[in-house]
Amino acid sequence: MGNQEKCVKCGHTEFAEGTDYMPIKPSKMSFNGSNKIYTFCLKCGEVCSIRIENPTIFKK
Ligand SMILES: [Zn+2]
């Protein structure tokens, strides 16, 4: 057991992760894209974190 995250809005402690249907890309011309991972509260839907799956593709 680690430290449990709490929703800043409602205090709920259950979260779910989901991804967007559109990958995020460094530019419109890029072939490479990375999924966005959303972590949100299962009760009120407050998004507590948005994470990029492969941040290394943005490295220049
Ligand atoms: Zn909540």
PDB file of the backbone (N, CA, C, O) and the ligand in Angstrom, with CONECT records:
HET     ZN  A 101       1
ATOM      1  N   MET A   1       0.823  -1.209   0.000  1.00  0.00           N
ATOM      2  CA  MET A   1       0.000   0.000   0.000  1.00  0.00           C
ATOM      3  C   MET A   1       0.861   1.265   0.000  1.00  0.00           C
ATOM      4  O   MET A   1       1.734   1.428   0.852  1.00  0.00           O
ATOM      5  N   GLY A   2       0.617   2.128  -0.929  1.00  0.00           N
ATOM      6  CA  GLY A   2       1.353   3.387  -0.964  1.00  0.00           C
ATOM      7  C   GLY A   2       0.483   4.495  -0.402  1.00  0.00           C
ATOM      8  O   GLY A   2      -0.525   4.239   0.257  1.00  0.00           O
ATOM      9  N   ASN A   3       0.874   5.701  -0.665  1.00  0.00           N
ATOM     10  CA  ASN A   3       0.023   6.801  -0.222  1.00  0.00           C
ATOM     11  C   ASN A   3      -1.133   6.956  -1.217  1.00  0.00           C
ATOM     12  O   ASN A   3      -0.922   7.101  -2.421  1.00  0.00           O
ATOM     13  N   GLN A   4      -2.327   6.924  -0.697  1.00  0.00           N
ATOM     14  CA  GLN A   4      -3.494   6.933  -1.547  1.00  0.00           C
ATOM     15  C   GLN A   4      -3.815   8.343  -2.034  1.00  0.00           C
ATOM     16  O   GLN A   4      -3.813   9.307  -1.268  1.00  0.00           O
ATOM     17  N   GLU A   5      -4.083   8.426  -3.298  1.00  0.00           N
ATOM     18  CA  GLU A   5      -4.447   9.721  -3.859  1.00  0.00           C
ATOM     19  C   GLU A   5      -5.880  10.055  -3.493  1.00  0.00           C
ATOM     20  O   GLU A   5      -6.734   9.176  -3.382  1.00  0.00           O
ATOM     21  N   LYS A   6      -6.124  11.335  -3.310  1.00  0.00           N
ATOM     22  CA  LYS A   6      -7.477  11.783  -2.996  1.00  0.00           C
ATOM     23  C   LYS A   6      -7.903  12.841  -3.996  1.00  0.00           C
ATOM     24  O   LYS A   6      -7.120  13.707  -4.388  1.00  0.00           O
ATOM     25  N   CYS A   7      -9.153  12.751  -4.397  1.00  0.00           N
ATOM     26  CA  CYS A   7      -9.702  13.750  -5.300  1.00  0.00           C
ATOM     27  C   CYS A   7      -9.738  15.109  -4.614  1.00  0.00           C
ATOM     28  O   CYS A   7     -10.204  15.226  -3.480  1.00  0.00           O
ATOM     29  N   VAL A   8      -9.243  16.140  -5.306  1.00  0.00           N
ATOM     30  CA  VAL A   8      -9.223  17.481  -4.709  1.00  0.00           C
ATOM     31  C   VAL A   8     -10.623  18.074  -4.595  1.00  0.00           C
ATOM     32  O   VAL A   8     -10.848  18.971  -3.784  1.00  0.00           O
ATOM     33  N   LYS A   9     -11.559  17.585  -5.394  1.00  0.00           N
ATOM     34  CA  LYS A   9     -12.922  18.131  -5.391  1.00  0.00           C
ATOM     35  C   LYS A   9     -13.801  17.473  -4.340  1.00  0.00           C
ATOM     36  O   LYS A   9     -14.448  18.143  -3.535  1.00  0.00           O
ATOM     37  N   CYS A  10     -13.809  16.126  -4.366  1.00  0.00           N
ATOM     38  CA  CYS A  10     -14.788  15.441  -3.522  1.00  0.00           C
ATOM     39  C   CYS A  10     -14.166  14.512  -2.496  1.00  0.00           C
ATOM     40  O   CYS A  10     -14.880  13.963  -1.656  1.00  0.00           O
ATOM     41  N   GLY A  11     -12.848  14.322  -2.541  1.00  0.00           N
ATOM     42  CA  GLY A  11     -12.193  13.487  -1.547  1.00  0.00           C
ATOM     43  C   GLY A  11     -12.278  12.000  -1.813  1.00  0.00           C
ATOM     44  O   GLY A  11     -11.796  11.196  -1.015  1.00  0.00           O
ATOM     45  N   HIS A  12     -12.886  11.628  -2.922  1.00  0.00           N
ATOM     46  CA  HIS A  12     -12.992  10.220  -3.290  1.00  0.00           C
ATOM     47  C   HIS A  12     -11.605   9.660  -3.591  1.00  0.00           C
ATOM     48  O   HIS A  12     -10.719  10.381  -4.049  1.00  0.00           O
ATOM     49  N   THR A  13     -11.427   8.369  -3.328  1.00  0.00           N
ATOM     50  CA  THR A  13     -10.086   7.803  -3.496  1.00  0.00           C
ATOM     51  C   THR A  13      -9.992   6.763  -4.608  1.00  0.00           C
ATOM     52  O   THR A  13      -8.953   6.125  -4.771  1.00  0.00           O
ATOM     53  N   GLU A  14     -11.060   6.590  -5.368  1.00  0.00           N
ATOM     54  CA  GLU A  14     -10.992   5.659  -6.494  1.00  0.00           C
ATOM     55  C   GLU A  14     -10.792   6.431  -7.790  1.00  0.00           C
ATOM     56  O   GLU A  14     -11.522   7.373  -8.098  1.00  0.00           O
ATOM     57  N   PHE A  15      -9.791   6.007  -8.531  1.00  0.00           N
ATOM     58  CA  PHE A  15      -9.488   6.677  -9.784  1.00  0.00           C
ATOM     59  C   PHE A  15      -9.469   5.688 -10.934  1.00  0.00           C
ATOM     60  O   PHE A  15      -9.271   4.491 -10.730  1.00  0.00           O
ATOM     61  N   ALA A  16      -9.673   6.184 -12.127  1.00  0.00           N
ATOM     62  CA  ALA A  16      -9.571   5.357 -13.309  1.00  0.00           C
ATOM     63  C   ALA A  16      -8.673   6.062 -14.312  1.00  0.00           C
ATOM     64  O   ALA A  16      -8.501   7.280 -14.274  1.00  0.00           O
ATOM     65  N   GLU A  17      -8.110   5.271 -15.204  1.00  0.00           N
ATOM     66  CA  GLU A  17      -7.268   5.850 -16.247  1.00  0.00           C
ATOM     67  C   GLU A  17      -7.927   5.634 -17.590  1.00  0.00           C
ATOM     68  O   GLU A  17      -8.575   4.614 -17.824  1.00  0.00           O
ATOM     69  N   GLY A  18      -7.757   6.602 -18.467  1.00  0.00           N
ATOM     70  CA  GLY A  18      -8.284   6.463 -19.809  1.00  0.00           C
ATOM     71  C   GLY A  18      -7.392   7.214 -20.763  1.00  0.00           C
ATOM     72  O   GLY A  18      -6.557   8.021 -20.354  1.00  0.00           O
ATOM     73  N   THR A  19      -7.578   6.939 -22.049  1.00  0.00           N
ATOM     74  CA  THR A  19      -6.772   7.636 -23.030  1.00  0.00           C
ATOM     75  C   THR A  19      -7.676   8.339 -24.032  1.00  0.00           C
ATOM     76  O   THR A  19      -8.845   7.986 -24.186  1.00  0.00           O
ATOM     77  N   ASP A  20      -7.130   9.325 -24.700  1.00  0.00           N
ATOM     78  CA  ASP A  20      -7.844  10.069 -25.711  1.00  0.00           C
ATOM     79  C   ASP A  20      -7.815   9.292 -27.029  1.00  0.00           C
ATOM     80  O   ASP A  20      -6.966   8.418 -27.206  1.00  0.00           O
ATOM     81  N   TYR A  21      -8.707   9.589 -27.934  1.00  0.00           N
ATOM     82  CA  TYR A  21      -8.654   8.897 -29.217  1.00  0.00           C
ATOM     83  C   TYR A  21      -7.620   9.517 -30.150  1.00  0.00           C
ATOM     84  O   TYR A  21      -7.216   8.906 -31.139  1.00  0.00           O
ATOM     85  N   MET A  22      -7.205  10.720 -29.828  1.00  0.00           N
ATOM     86  CA  MET A  22      -6.197  11.396 -30.645  1.00  0.00           C
ATOM     87  C   MET A  22      -4.865  11.427 -29.914  1.00  0.00           C
ATOM     88  O   MET A  22      -4.774  11.947 -28.802  1.00  0.00           O
ATOM     89  N   PRO A  23      -3.836  10.874 -30.534  1.00  0.00           N
ATOM     90  CA  PRO A  23      -2.520  10.981 -29.904  1.00  0.00           C
ATOM     91  C   PRO A  23      -2.001  12.408 -29.980  1.00  0.00           C
ATOM     92  O   PRO A  23      -2.380  13.166 -30.873  1.00  0.00           O
ATOM     93  N   ILE A  24      -1.165  12.761 -29.074  1.00  0.00           N
ATOM     94  CA  ILE A  24      -0.548  14.092 -29.093  1.00  0.00           C
ATOM     95  C   ILE A  24       0.784  13.989 -29.829  1.00  0.00           C
ATOM     96  O   ILE A  24       1.537  13.034 -29.639  1.00  0.00           O
ATOM     97  N   LYS A  25       1.065  14.983 -30.670  1.00  0.00           N
ATOM     98  CA  LYS A  25       2.254  14.931 -31.515  1.00  0.00           C
ATOM     99  C   LYS A  25       3.089  16.190 -31.362  1.00  0.00           C
ATOM    100  O   LYS A  25       2.570  17.252 -31.018  1.00  0.00           O
ATOM    101  N   PRO A  26       4.389  16.065 -31.619  1.00  0.00           N
ATOM    102  CA  PRO A  26       5.251  17.250 -31.548  1.00  0.00           C
ATOM    103  C   PRO A  26       4.827  18.312 -32.562  1.00  0.00           C
ATOM    104  O   PRO A  26       4.922  19.505 -32.276  1.00  0.00           O
ATOM    105  N   SER A  27       4.361  17.895 -33.740  1.00  0.00           N
ATOM    106  CA  SER A  27       3.855  18.846 -34.719  1.00  0.00           C
ATOM    107  C   SER A  27       2.882  18.129 -35.636  1.00  0.00           C
ATOM    108  O   SER A  27       2.798  16.902 -35.601  1.00  0.00           O
ATOM    109  N   LYS A  28       2.143  18.869 -36.456  1.00  0.00           N
ATOM    110  CA  LYS A  28       1.163  18.277 -37.353  1.00  0.00           C
ATOM    111  C   LYS A  28       1.785  17.329 -38.366  1.00  0.00           C
ATOM    112  O   LYS A  28       1.133  16.405 -38.851  1.00  0.00           O
ATOM    113  N   MET A  29       3.058  17.570 -38.681  1.00  0.00           N
ATOM    114  CA  MET A  29       3.728  16.776 -39.693  1.00  0.00           C
ATOM    115  C   MET A  29       4.322  15.483 -39.133  1.00  0.00           C
ATOM    116  O   MET A  29       4.787  14.631 -39.889  1.00  0.00           O
ATOM    117  N   SER A  30       4.303  15.344 -37.833  1.00  0.00           N
ATOM    118  CA  SER A  30       4.955  14.184 -37.227  1.00  0.00           C
ATOM    119  C   SER A  30       4.168  12.906 -37.444  1.00  0.00           C
ATOM    120  O   SER A  30       2.940  12.899 -37.374  1.00  0.00           O
ATOM    121  N   PHE A  31       4.885  11.833 -37.709  1.00  0.00           N
ATOM    122  CA  PHE A  31       4.247  10.529 -37.782  1.00  0.00           C
ATOM    123  C   PHE A  31       4.086   9.946 -36.389  1.00  0.00           C
ATOM    124  O   PHE A  31       3.119   9.247 -36.085  1.00  0.00           O
ATOM    125  N   ASN A  32       5.058  10.254 -35.566  1.00  0.00           N
ATOM    126  CA  ASN A  32       5.027   9.726 -34.207  1.00  0.00           C
ATOM    127  C   ASN A  32       4.033  10.494 -33.360  1.00  0.00           C
ATOM    128  O   ASN A  32       3.973  11.724 -33.387  1.00  0.00           O
ATOM    129  N   GLY A  33       3.266   9.742 -32.617  1.00  0.00           N
ATOM    130  CA  GLY A  33       2.371  10.365 -31.664  1.00  0.00           C
ATOM    131  C   GLY A  33       2.420   9.586 -30.373  1.00  0.00           C
ATOM    132  O   GLY A  33       2.857   8.435 -30.342  1.00  0.00           O
ATOM    133  N   SER A  34       1.976  10.208 -29.326  1.00  0.00           N
ATOM    134  CA  SER A  34       1.968   9.528 -28.038  1.00  0.00           C
ATOM    135  C   SER A  34       0.586   9.648 -27.425  1.00  0.00           C
ATOM    136  O   SER A  34      -0.070  10.683 -27.535  1.00  0.00           O
ATOM    137  N   ASN A  35       0.158   8.586 -26.783  1.00  0.00           N
ATOM    138  CA  ASN A  35      -1.146   8.631 -26.132  1.00  0.00           C
ATOM    139  C   ASN A  35      -1.122   9.536 -24.909  1.00  0.00           C
ATOM    140  O   ASN A  35      -0.114   9.663 -24.213  1.00  0.00           O
ATOM    141  N   LYS A  36      -2.270  10.159 -24.676  1.00  0.00           N
ATOM    142  CA  LYS A  36      -2.448  10.929 -23.454  1.00  0.00           C
ATOM    143  C   LYS A  36      -3.168  10.029 -22.452  1.00  0.00           C
ATOM    144  O   LYS A  36      -4.199   9.436 -22.768  1.00  0.00           O
ATOM    145  N   ILE A  37      -2.633   9.935 -21.275  1.00  0.00           N
ATOM    146  CA  ILE A  37      -3.256   9.121 -20.241  1.00  0.00           C
ATOM    147  C   ILE A  37      -3.906  10.054 -19.213  1.00  0.00           C
ATOM    148  O   ILE A  37      -3.226  10.842 -18.555  1.00  0.00           O
ATOM    149  N   TYR A  38      -5.189   9.953 -19.092  1.00  0.00           N
ATOM    150  CA  TYR A  38      -5.923  10.756 -18.119  1.00  0.00           C
ATOM    151  C   TYR A  38      -6.189   9.915 -16.873  1.00  0.00           C
ATOM    152  O   TYR A  38      -6.624   8.767 -16.961  1.00  0.00           O
ATOM    153  N   THR A  39      -5.926  10.496 -15.738  1.00  0.00           N
ATOM    154  CA  THR A  39      -6.335   9.858 -14.490  1.00  0.00           C
ATOM    155  C   THR A  39      -7.415  10.736 -13.877  1.00  0.00           C
ATOM    156  O   THR A  39      -7.207  11.924 -13.630  1.00  0.00           O
ATOM    157  N   PHE A  40      -8.564  10.132 -13.639  1.00  0.00           N
ATOM    158  CA  PHE A  40      -9.680  10.936 -13.151  1.00  0.00           C
ATOM    159  C   PHE A  40     -10.439  10.240 -12.028  1.00  0.00           C
ATOM    160  O   PHE A  40     -10.411   9.016 -11.893  1.00  0.00           O
ATOM    161  N   CYS A  41     -11.103  11.040 -11.244  1.00  0.00           N
ATOM    162  CA  CYS A  41     -11.909  10.569 -10.123  1.00  0.00           C
ATOM    163  C   CYS A  41     -13.113   9.788 -10.642  1.00  0.00           C
ATOM    164  O   CYS A  41     -13.811  10.242 -11.549  1.00  0.00           O
ATOM    165  N   LEU A  42     -13.352   8.615 -10.064  1.00  0.00           N
ATOM    166  CA  LEU A  42     -14.474   7.778 -10.506  1.00  0.00           C
ATOM    167  C   LEU A  42     -15.811   8.300 -10.007  1.00  0.00           C
ATOM    168  O   LEU A  42     -16.860   7.845 -10.463  1.00  0.00           O
ATOM    169  N   LYS A  43     -15.790   9.225  -9.098  1.00  0.00           N
ATOM    170  CA  LYS A  43     -17.052   9.722  -8.552  1.00  0.00           C
ATOM    171  C   LYS A  43     -17.517  10.998  -9.252  1.00  0.00           C
ATOM    172  O   LYS A  43     -18.645  11.073  -9.740  1.00  0.00           O
ATOM    173  N   CYS A  44     -16.639  11.995  -9.295  1.00  0.00           N
ATOM    174  CA  CYS A  44     -17.082  13.275  -9.856  1.00  0.00           C
ATOM    175  C   CYS A  44     -16.446  13.577 -11.212  1.00  0.00           C
ATOM    176  O   CYS A  44     -16.858  14.519 -11.889  1.00  0.00           O
ATOM    177  N   GLY A  45     -15.446  12.787 -11.615  1.00  0.00           N
ATOM    178  CA  GLY A  45     -14.861  12.975 -12.933  1.00  0.00           C
ATOM    179  C   GLY A  45     -13.748  13.984 -13.000  1.00  0.00           C
ATOM    180  O   GLY A  45     -13.221  14.248 -14.081  1.00  0.00           O
ATOM    181  N   GLU A  46     -13.374  14.558 -11.870  1.00  0.00           N
ATOM    182  CA  GLU A  46     -12.268  15.514 -11.843  1.00  0.00           C
ATOM    183  C   GLU A  46     -10.987  14.855 -12.342  1.00  0.00           C
ATOM    184  O   GLU A  46     -10.583  13.803 -11.847  1.00  0.00           O
ATOM    185  N   VAL A  47     -10.360  15.482 -13.320  1.00  0.00           N
ATOM    186  CA  VAL A  47      -9.097  14.932 -13.839  1.00  0.00           C
ATOM    187  C   VAL A  47      -7.965  15.377 -12.926  1.00  0.00           C
ATOM    188  O   VAL A  47      -7.722  16.573 -12.766  1.00  0.00           O
ATOM    189  N   CYS A  48      -7.278  14.421 -12.332  1.00  0.00           N
ATOM    190  CA  CYS A  48      -6.196  14.799 -11.415  1.00  0.00           C
ATOM    191  C   CYS A  48      -4.851  14.777 -12.113  1.00  0.00           C
ATOM    192  O   CYS A  48      -3.900  15.390 -11.628  1.00  0.00           O
ATOM    193  N   SER A  49      -4.748  14.085 -13.243  1.00  0.00           N
ATOM    194  CA  SER A  49      -3.481  14.104 -13.953  1.00  0.00           C
ATOM    195  C   SER A  49      -3.656  13.747 -15.414  1.00  0.00           C
ATOM    196  O   SER A  49      -4.455  12.877 -15.761  1.00  0.00           O
ATOM    197  N   ILE A  50      -2.916  14.415 -16.257  1.00  0.00           N
ATOM    198  CA  ILE A  50      -2.827  14.035 -17.658  1.00  0.00           C
ATOM    199  C   ILE A  50      -1.363  13.738 -17.936  1.00  0.00           C
ATOM    200  O   ILE A  50      -0.493  14.576 -17.698  1.00  0.00           O
ATOM    201  N   ARG A  51      -1.102  12.553 -18.435  1.00  0.00           N
ATOM    202  CA  ARG A  51       0.273  12.127 -18.628  1.00  0.00           C
ATOM    203  C   ARG A  51       0.474  11.770 -20.091  1.00  0.00           C
ATOM    204  O   ARG A  51      -0.446  11.282 -20.746  1.00  0.00           O
ATOM    205  N   ILE A  52       1.662  12.009 -20.598  1.00  0.00           N
ATOM    206  CA  ILE A  52       2.009  11.603 -21.951  1.00  0.00           C
ATOM    207  C   ILE A  52       2.742  10.269 -21.879  1.00  0.00           C
ATOM    208  O   ILE A  52       3.694  10.104 -21.117  1.00  0.00           O
ATOM    209  N   GLU A  53       2.275   9.321 -22.692  1.00  0.00           N
ATOM    210  CA  GLU A  53       2.798   7.962 -22.599  1.00  0.00           C
ATOM    211  C   GLU A  53       4.282   7.865 -22.979  1.00  0.00           C
ATOM    212  O   GLU A  53       5.069   7.227 -22.280  1.00  0.00           O
ATOM    213  N   ASN A  54       4.646   8.498 -24.078  1.00  0.00           N
ATOM    214  CA  ASN A  54       6.043   8.422 -24.526  1.00  0.00           C
ATOM    215  C   ASN A  54       6.654   9.811 -24.678  1.00  0.00           C
ATOM    216  O   ASN A  54       6.806  10.296 -25.799  1.00  0.00           O
ATOM    217  N   PRO A  55       7.000  10.448 -23.589  1.00  0.00           N
ATOM    218  CA  PRO A  55       7.503  11.828 -23.669  1.00  0.00           C
ATOM    219  C   PRO A  55       8.812  11.941 -24.431  1.00  0.00           C
ATOM    220  O   PRO A  55       9.169  13.028 -24.883  1.00  0.00           O
ATOM    221  N   THR A  56       9.535  10.833 -24.582  1.00  0.00           N
ATOM    222  CA  THR A  56      10.850  10.893 -25.240  1.00  0.00           C
ATOM    223  C   THR A  56      10.751  11.292 -26.718  1.00  0.00           C
ATOM    224  O   THR A  56      11.722  11.793 -27.286  1.00  0.00           O
ATOM    225  N   ILE A  57       9.579  11.073 -27.349  1.00  0.00           N
ATOM    226  CA  ILE A  57       9.477  11.444 -28.770  1.00  0.00           C
ATOM    227  C   ILE A  57       9.472  12.962 -28.944  1.00  0.00           C
ATOM    228  O   ILE A  57       9.624  13.448 -30.065  1.00  0.00           O
ATOM    229  N   PHE A  58       9.303  13.713 -27.873  1.00  0.00           N
ATOM    230  CA  PHE A  58       9.312  15.170 -27.949  1.00  0.00           C
ATOM    231  C   PHE A  58      10.707  15.754 -27.770  1.00  0.00           C
ATOM    232  O   PHE A  58      10.924  16.957 -27.915  1.00  0.00           O
ATOM    233  N   LYS A  59      11.625  14.884 -27.458  1.00  0.00           N
ATOM    234  CA  LYS A  59      13.002  15.320 -27.269  1.00  0.00           C
ATOM    235  C   LYS A  59      13.584  15.775 -28.592  1.00  0.00           C
ATOM    236  O   LYS A  59      13.382  15.135 -29.624  1.00  0.00           O
ATOM    237  N   LYS A  60      14.306  16.883 -28.555  1.00  0.00           N
ATOM    238  CA  LYS A  60      14.897  17.379 -29.793  1.00  0.00           C
ATOM    239  C   LYS A  60      16.368  17.013 -29.867  1.00  0.00           C
ATOM    240  O   LYS A  60      17.039  17.348 -30.843  1.00  0.00           O
TER     241      LYS A  60
HETATM  242 ZN    ZN A 101     -13.948  13.499  -7.165  1.00  0.00          ZN2+
END
